[in-house]
Amino acid sequence: MDHLRAEVAGHRGRARTGPLLRLGQALSDRYWRAGPGQPAARAYLDEIIEVLTEAYGYFEAADAWRGQVAAMLGQQHAIRALAHAGPDEDRVKAIPLLEEGLAFERLPPALMLPSLMMLGQVHLMPAALIGGSPAGIRRAVDRAEDCFRQALAAPQLGSEVTQGIRTMLEMVEILRGLAGVSDPAKMLKSVQRLRDVQKSGSPIVLSPLQGDLLAQLDPLDRPVAVVDVPSAATPAPVSTRRPIPEPDVGDARRALRVLLPHPQDPVASAQALLHDTPARSRTDELVALTVAIAAREPDDGPNQLLLAVALRHRSRIGPGGWPGADDLTAARQALRTAIDLLQPLDALTDSVTRELSQELRA
């Protein structure tokens, strides 16, 4: 393990990608040996997430390898949320990553099936349902059902996996009913039925909560299978995307708020981030999330300002992957858009945009 870490340390920028993926594979093996969900395994999982987060940042959005790494990274966040009672931040981050991976038509089955199962399960986590509006709960439940039905349609599942998916679909129906129930007696009856289903003993083989079953699988069949490391001699798979339901922009916004120094004030956050020391993994997440929001809501001026700051940071760290332009050029465009959208500028916004404009001209 130390020699793999040394190999990563010996490279800079995109040259770290291959060593990072090899280190991720080795850490994955250690994680499964330690026992999924076990406290002793948590440190390996944390390092896997750190390693894959950096590797993910080195792939351009249209690169088919990125889809595989996104699926793997999303699975790790889902495992930490489901099997290790991780923070809700893991659930929020897992959703767009898993959806990005599943958007690639040529995603290997060893990644696709567990990605569908985990995506469905994170939508059903209590943090996603408790306190939500009936419409929001139904939307989360509907998206979970879609994942499980796609998983059920996969070939050669095996009887245990099929039964596990059917159990999840039964839970979906109960939760959907609960979203519209106001009668305490009916609600109590539905909750009891949900508990009975959970205790039924139907194995959910691909759930991280069933780590003892997963640990018995061949490493190539486990949900954390790592892609072959791309190299000059390895042709990249064709970047073909399948149409899937558009991710809710609310998921990206919630994930972005976790990264902001002032979660409820994006302009104040832009000012704080402007004076912050850029870190690769955090910067890549900021860029990915602000780009996702801008693609869905291009008239969001504060988000455009955050995007400009994130791109400025990434330009300082090293070569970016912005399609058709470098990060500084893209940052200048995002800043111009933000200034136009935020008119008239208040004192704070004017100060931030002036300082950022000066830095981008330097």
SVG drawing of the C-alpha trace seen along z (x, -y; Angstrom):
<svg xmlns="http://www.w3.org/2000/svg" viewBox="-57 -49 65 67">
<polyline fill="none" stroke="black" stroke-width="0.4" points="0.0,0.0 2.8,-2.4 4.4,-1.9 1.2,-2.8 0.9,-6.0 4.5,-6.8 3.7,-6.3 0.8,-8.8 3.1,-11.3 5.6,-11.0 3.3,-12.5 1.6,-15.8 -1.6,-16.8 -3.3,-14.3 -0.4,-12.0 -1.7,-11.0 -4.9,-9.5 -3.6,-5.9 -1.7,-5.7 -4.8,-7.0 -7.1,-4.4 -4.6,-1.6 -4.4,-2.9 -8.3,-3.0 -8.4,0.7 -5.9,1.7 -7.8,-0.3 -11.1,1.3 -9.6,4.8 -8.5,3.8 -12.0,2.4 -13.7,5.6 -11.2,7.7 -11.8,5.4 -15.6,5.9 -18.1,3.6 -19.9,1.5 -17.3,2.4 -15.5,-0.5 -12.1,0.9 -13.0,0.6 -14.0,-3.1 -10.5,-4.5 -10.1,-2.6 -13.4,-3.9 -12.5,-7.5 -9.3,-7.2 -11.0,-5.6 -13.3,-8.6 -10.4,-11.0 -8.5,-9.2 -11.4,-8.8 -12.5,-12.4 -9.2,-13.5 -9.1,-11.0 -12.7,-12.1 -11.5,-15.7 -9.0,-14.8 -11.6,-13.6 -13.5,-15.8 -17.3,-15.7 -17.6,-13.9 -14.9,-11.3 -16.5,-7.8 -13.9,-6.9 -15.4,-9.7 -18.7,-7.9 -17.2,-4.8 -15.2,-6.8 -18.4,-8.9 -20.3,-5.6 -17.5,-4.3 -17.2,-7.5 -21.0,-7.7 -21.1,-4.1 -18.4,-5.0 -20.4,-7.9 -23.6,-5.8 -21.8,-3.0 -20.5,-5.5 -24.1,-6.9 -25.8,-3.5 -23.4,-1.2 -21.4,-3.6 -24.1,-6.1 -22.1,-8.8 -23.3,-12.5 -26.2,-13.4 -23.5,-15.1 -22.6,-11.6 -26.2,-11.0 -26.4,-14.4 -23.1,-13.8 -23.9,-10.2 -27.0,-11.1 -25.6,-13.3 -22.5,-11.1 -24.5,-7.9 -26.8,-9.5 -23.8,-10.8 -22.4,-7.3 -25.7,-5.7 -26.1,-8.2 -23.3,-6.4 -24.8,-3.6 -21.6,-1.5 -21.3,-1.5 -20.1,2.1 -22.8,4.3 -20.5,4.7 -20.9,1.0 -24.4,0.4 -26.5,2.8 -25.1,1.8 -25.3,-1.9 -29.0,-1.5 -29.5,0.3 -27.6,-2.3 -29.2,-5.2 -32.6,-3.8 -31.6,-3.3 -30.2,-6.7 -33.4,-8.2 -35.2,-6.2 -32.9,-7.2 -34.7,-8.8 -32.8,-12.1 -34.4,-12.3 -37.9,-11.6 -38.4,-12.9 -39.7,-16.4 -40.2,-16.6 -43.3,-17.8 -45.7,-15.1 -44.8,-16.1 -41.0,-15.9 -41.4,-12.5 -43.4,-11.1 -40.7,-12.5 -37.9,-10.7 -39.9,-7.5 -40.8,-7.6 -37.1,-8.0 -36.2,-5.1 -38.8,-2.9 -37.4,-3.7 -33.9,-2.6 -35.2,0.6 -37.3,1.5 -34.3,0.8 -32.3,3.1 -35.0,5.8 -34.8,5.7 -31.1,6.6 -30.2,10.0 -29.0,12.9 -29.7,11.4 -30.1,14.6 -33.0,15.5 -31.6,13.8 -31.0,10.5 -34.4,10.6 -36.1,11.2 -34.1,8.4 -35.2,5.9 -38.8,7.0 -38.6,6.3 -37.3,2.8 -40.2,2.2 -42.6,3.3 -41.0,0.8 -41.4,-1.9 -45.2,-1.3 -45.5,-1.6 -43.5,-4.8 -45.5,-6.2 -48.7,-5.5 -47.3,-7.2 -46.7,-10.4 -50.4,-11.0 -51.6,-9.6 -52.7,-12.1 -54.8,-9.6 -52.5,-8.5 -54.1,-5.1 -53.4,-4.4 -49.9,-5.9 -49.1,-3.5 -50.4,-0.6 -48.2,-1.5 -45.2,-1.9 -45.8,1.5 -46.1,3.0 -42.8,1.4 -41.1,2.9 -42.5,6.3 -41.1,6.1 -37.7,5.1 -37.7,8.1 -38.9,10.5 -35.4,11.8 -35.4,11.1 -31.7,10.6 -30.8,7.4 -27.5,8.7 -26.4,5.5 -27.1,3.3 -24.1,2.1 -26.1,2.9 -25.6,6.6 -21.8,6.4 -21.4,10.0 -23.0,11.2 -21.1,8.8 -17.8,9.8 -18.3,13.3 -18.6,12.2 -15.7,12.4 -13.9,9.0 -15.0,8.4 -18.7,8.7 -18.5,6.4 -20.1,2.9 -16.7,1.2 -15.1,2.7 -12.6,0.3 -12.2,-0.5 -9.1,0.6 -6.7,-2.3 -6.8,-4.2 -3.5,-4.5 -2.2,-5.5 -2.4,-1.9 -6.0,-1.5 -8.6,-3.0 -11.2,-4.9 -14.8,-3.5 -17.2,-5.5 -18.9,-8.2 -22.5,-7.2 -25.1,-8.4 -28.5,-6.9 -31.5,-9.2 -32.3,-9.0 -34.5,-11.3 -32.8,-14.7 -31.3,-15.1 -33.1,-17.4 -31.2,-20.7 -32.1,-20.8 -29.7,-17.9 -26.9,-19.9 -27.8,-23.0 -27.9,-21.0 -24.5,-19.5 -23.1,-23.0 -24.4,-24.5 -22.3,-21.9 -19.2,-23.2 -19.9,-26.9 -18.5,-28.9 -21.9,-30.8 -24.4,-28.2 -27.3,-30.7 -25.3,-33.5 -23.6,-32.6 -22.1,-36.1 -20.5,-36.2 -19.3,-32.6 -17.7,-33.8 -15.9,-36.5 -14.6,-34.0 -13.6,-31.4 -11.8,-34.1 -9.4,-34.5 -9.2,-30.7 -6.4,-28.4 -7.7,-26.2 -7.7,-22.4 -8.0,-20.1 -10.9,-17.9 -13.0,-20.7 -12.4,-22.9 -13.4,-20.1 -16.6,-19.6 -17.4,-23.3 -16.8,-23.5 -18.9,-20.4 -21.9,-21.5 -21.9,-25.1 -21.7,-23.9 -24.6,-21.5 -26.7,-24.3 -25.8,-26.8 -26.8,-24.3 -30.3,-24.0 -30.7,-27.6 -28.4,-29.8 -30.0,-33.0 -28.8,-32.4 -26.3,-35.3 -24.9,-34.2 -24.2,-30.7 -22.4,-32.2 -20.3,-34.2 -19.4,-31.1 -18.6,-29.3 -16.2,-32.1 -14.4,-31.8 -14.2,-28.0 -12.8,-28.2 -10.3,-30.8 -9.2,-28.4 -8.9,-25.5 -6.7,-27.5 -4.3,-28.1 -4.1,-24.4 -3.3,-23.2 -4.7,-22.6 -8.4,-22.3 -10.8,-20.3 -13.1,-23.0 -14.4,-22.0 -13.2,-24.5 -11.4,-26.9 -9.1,-27.2 -10.4,-27.8 -9.4,-31.5 -11.4,-32.2 -14.4,-30.3 -14.1,-32.1 -14.1,-35.5 -17.2,-34.6 -19.0,-33.4 -18.0,-36.6 -19.4,-38.8 -22.6,-36.8 -22.8,-37.1 -22.3,-40.9 -25.0,-41.3 -27.5,-39.2 -26.8,-40.8 -27.3,-44.4 -27.7,-46.7 -24.7,-45.5 -24.8,-46.0 -21.7,-47.0 -20.6,-43.4 -21.2,-42.1 -19.5,-45.1 -16.4,-44.5 -16.2,-40.8 -16.7,-41.2 -14.1,-44.1 -11.5,-42.0 -12.2,-38.9 -12.0,-41.0 -8.6,-42.3 -7.3,-38.8 -8.6,-37.4 -6.9,-40.2 -3.6,-39.5"/>
</svg>
